[in-house]
Amino acid sequence: MALTIDTRTYNFDVQLTTDSCRYTGPDHTSSFIDTVILGRTSAKPTSDYAGKNRGRAKLTRTMVDSNGDNVGEAIFETNCSVPVGSVQADVDAFIVDGADMVSTSLFTNVVNNHDINQ
């Protein structure tokens, strides 16, 4: 199954562990990283709490300077923990809110300018 992020398609590459897999993007080569890693962690229930299921996604891409020279990898990582037994509609709304949160100009300003006092 392919994963589409904006207009970029990432194709399944390899199962890294039983709980994580890697997808490679259109720009991925031996010298340019363009990957998404998806992972999961099952709930760890206790005698009085059902625990939380966790999901994570990590986008890694090689960045270049204005001359086209490699300057390193950029990493965008997100984690989501949801209590077992949550209403599915609430979980879906929470995921949408999280996606909206990181697409705001405030978050972009934090990444670009390291400014948290806006």
N, C-alpha and C positions, 0 to 999 in steps of 0.2 A: 504494500500500500504506500502510495506517495503522500508526502506532507507538503502542502502549499502554504507559504508565508508571503503575504502580499502577492507579488507576481512571480516569486521564485519557487521552483519545485525541488524538493529534497526527496531523494529516493532511498529506500531502505538499503543499508550497507551490511551491517553485521549485528548479531545479538551479542552484546558485550558480557552480560551476565544473565541470569534468569530474570532479573529485575531491571535491566537497562538495555537499550539498543541505540545504534547510531544511524543517522541518515546523512547522506552527502548531498551538497548543493551543486548548482551548475558551474560554480567557479572552483570546485575542489580539484586540486592536483597534488602531486608529490611535494610541491613547494608552496602551495597556497591552500590554507585551511578554510573550508566552508562547510561546517557540520552542525547538526542538531543532535543532541543526546537526550533521549526521553528516559525517565526512570520512575520507579514506584517503590514505596515501602509500605508493607501491610501494617495494619493496626496491631498494637501490642496491648491487648486487653489485660486489665487487672480484675480482681474479684468484685470491684464496685464501679468500674468504668470500662466502657467498650473500646476506648482508645480512638486514635485518629489514623485515617488513611492518608498517605502523603504522595504527592505527585511532583515531579520536577522536570524542567526543560532547560537545556543549556545550549545557546547558540554561540558558536565560535567562528570568527572570520579573521583572516589575515588582513591587516591594514597597511596601506602604503602612504608615503608622503607625496607631495606635489610633483616629485621627480619620478614617481613610480617605484621607489625603493621600499622594501619591506621594513616596517617600523615595529612589527609585533602583532600579537593577536588581541582582538577585542572580544570580550566575553559578556554576554547578557544571560543572566541566570535567574530563573524564577522558581519558587517553591510554594506549594499550596498544601496546607494541612486541614483536613475536614473531619470533625467528629463522626464516628460511625453512628448511623441512625438519623442523620440530618435529612430533612425534607429535600428531595431532589431539585425542586424548583428553587429553593433557597441556595443550594449549592451552585446551580447554573447561574443564578443572578450574582452570586459572589464572584464567580469566575469572570463574568462580564465586567463587573466593577473593577476587578484587579487589572484586566486588560485595559480598561478605560483609564485607570489611574496612571499606568506607565506611558500612556499616549498623550498626557497633558503637557502643556508648555512648561508647567512648573517642574515636572520630572526632567524634561529635556534640559531645562536651565540648570538643574542639579548636576546632570551628567556633563554638560558642556562647560559650565562656569563654576561648578562646585559650590553653588549658592543655595543654601537651605533656608535662608532668612528672607523670604520674598514678601 
